[in-house]
Amino acid sequence: MVLLNVMSVFSQALTNRTDTLNTYNLNEVVIVGEKPQIKNKNGAITVDLNKLIKGKAVSNIYESLSYLPGITKDISGNLSLAGAKDLTILINGKKEQLSNENLIALLQSYPTDRLKDVEIMYSTPAKYHVEGASINIIMKKNSVLDGLQGQIGLNYIQNHYSNGAANIASTYSSDKWSFDVMYNYILGKNWSHQLIDSYHLFNDEYLSIKQNEQTTTSGQNHNGHIGFNWEPIHDNSISVSYNFQFDPIRYARNSSTGTLGGYITSKNYMSPNKFNNVNIDYKSSFGLTIGGSYTNYKENSKTLMFEEQQENTLKNYYSSQDINKYHFYANQSHQIKKWGINYGVSVDYANDFSSQSFNSSNNGNDFSTKIQEYSADAYFGIERSFKNGLSFSASVKGDYYHINDYTKWWVSPQVAITYMKNPNHVFQVDISTSKDYPAYWEIHGAETWLNNYMVIMGNSLLKPSYTYENQLVYIYHQKYMAVLYYNYTDNAIVQLPYQSANSLNLIYQTLNYKYNQMFGMMLRVPFNLGQILQSTVTINGYYTHNKVDNFHNLQINREKFSLYTDLTNSIRLSSKYPIYITLNAAVLTSSLQGIAELSDIWKIDLGFKWTTLKGSADLIVSGDDILNTWSPKLVVNKYNQNLRMDTYDMTRQFKVSFVYRFNSFKPKTYETNKSRFGISK
């Protein structure tokens, strides 16, 4: 996903000149300059994120990423980049194998002090083994003089319920090796609330169904990382790392009351959810990098649904998932005169053994199946910069994919061309492709009952999606930014609601669109008022068109224009002390989700940051969505489907954070992909 930075620097000159005749005492002269916010080289937009977030109410890397140009964060905390279908986060040019949940927890454990630069790549070169857009977080390298460094953080979070978190991270460096460790603990309880107003066509008769849904989830979460790096010979290194997630207590409860009666659905985890990931990498001085990883994920749960008054059990079933995934890659790069040449391969294998068993055959369909997935790719790429201001990177990749009885081959191009004759005017053209894969649990065709009316149904016919992405980027005065973009996705993967004609159920099911296309433009305009106020306005307008040939015998063809706007402000309260207030606002107009339409939403964020103890500690108080207005209403009123869902989730969040750094902490950060793991929540 994407990044931009604003840097402000000042130089000070005090002149006191004396000669043999007279003495002149000159007043202090302060020269205030502004360093470039955006730089571009070889298709990468480089940002000094530390300068961009100066004075903002952020305490870690993850929170800071939302201040990058074009980056937005949804209700679930996932980041997206304007003009890009998907976004991948790289750490020092490397993609590992962690989930979004694990990645967020890790990034929240690290302060921004360690950041050197952030690169935004709309068209990521194939040498990174990433498709489409990415954010590359470049960390400062540890020095032998750094010794032992670390950070301790405490967080109190108030949503509907109180939540708490604590984390510690530390690094140690010597002459030839370095060691780092991170641990993050979260204890909390979450709440969501929905009002369902369904006008359901069943047996040739429209029935009015009104249900009040309230869901609570609670649990503990342990996340950790241990890493070791050894450099026996200069520019030759071996890295080994271990990442884990352990959830000893997890519980979910849904209470549904209304037209269909009162029902309770509870989900208990029979054993702790476990996620383990091991990585080993070798980097040589002659351009060879090689490595591999192993990942295991396990989840076991029991779901019970019963009538609240009569305690009559309607559903009683067990669900389990056990995934093993293996990844191997090898890259080689050469510098031949002014040409950069790179090529490489990667191979992935995954086996997923999942099962679901109901206590009665009348309650659902049992299954116990094993999925085996194979994928591989090989690529060749070139890079070159010319004296006339033109630079480019280009690559082509061949992909192979096989799962069950489905086999697919792709040829994936990537091109990024930059022209910068004058630093005040930078033009960039990006062309790339990307793929998206369905979650393993979906492919098994499993059922997840939310209550007696709402159920998530799997889809064994899901296919990977394939997206063609195009962007034209213009950067003015290394500060202002405009992005014109067009994306077209075959077999786009989307979950949609459907009022069943065969049963009195509201079914959520993931399907493949025939296609989805999006055309839009994003503008970013920063402005300052001296050293007191730093503000940025972002506007992103886009047209969406999606088409579905067969969704439960429905043909869907819909289009809409939407507009997203946000304003961020950082106000310095004192010229002597580092005390700041942030005030941000965002608006998103109505948008499409297949057959459904989402209402306008808006929010206001407020924050306060005070750096104390000679820069070693931060006290941050923040309020996100303080008016609790960032939850859309979902409306369906087409194709004999009539549904309204009002969401009253507690998106308002008040947070108090205290961070203490010892020995000038300079941490590392890690990422792994687990997005396709897990049973439907």
Secondary structure, 3 states (H helix, E strand, C coil): CCCCCCEEEEEEECCEEECCCCEEECCCEEEEEEECCCEEECCEEEECHHHHCCCCCCCCHHHHHCCCCCEEECCCCCEEECCCCCEEEEECCECCCCCHHHHHHHHHCCCHHHEEEEEEECCCCHHHCCCCEEEEEEECCCCCCCCEEEEEEEEEEECCCEEEEEEEEEEEECCCEEEEEEEEEEEEEEEEEEEEEEEEEECCEEEEEEEEEEEEEEEEEEEEEEEEEEEEECCEEEEEEEEEEEECCEEEEEEEEECCCCEEEEEEECCCEEEEEEEEEEECCCCEEEEEEEEEEEEEEEEEEEECCCCCEEEEEEEEEEEEEEEEEEEEEEEECCEEEEEEEEEEEEEEEEEEEECCCCCCCCEEEEEEEEEEEEEEEEEEECCCCEEEEEEEEEEEEEECCEEEEEEEEEEEEEEEEECCEEEEEEEEEEEECCCHHHHCCCEEECCCCEEEECCCCCCCEEEEEEEEEEEECCCEEEEEEEEEEECCEEEEEEECCCCCCEEEEEEECCEEEEEEEEEEEEEEECCCEEEEEEEEEEEEEEEEEEECCEEEEEEEEEEEEEEEEEEECCCCCCEEEEEEEEEECCEEECCEEECCEEEEEEEEEEEECCCCEEEEEEEECCCCCCCCCEEEEECCEEEEEEECCCCCEEEEEEEEEECCCCCCCCCCCCCCCCCCC
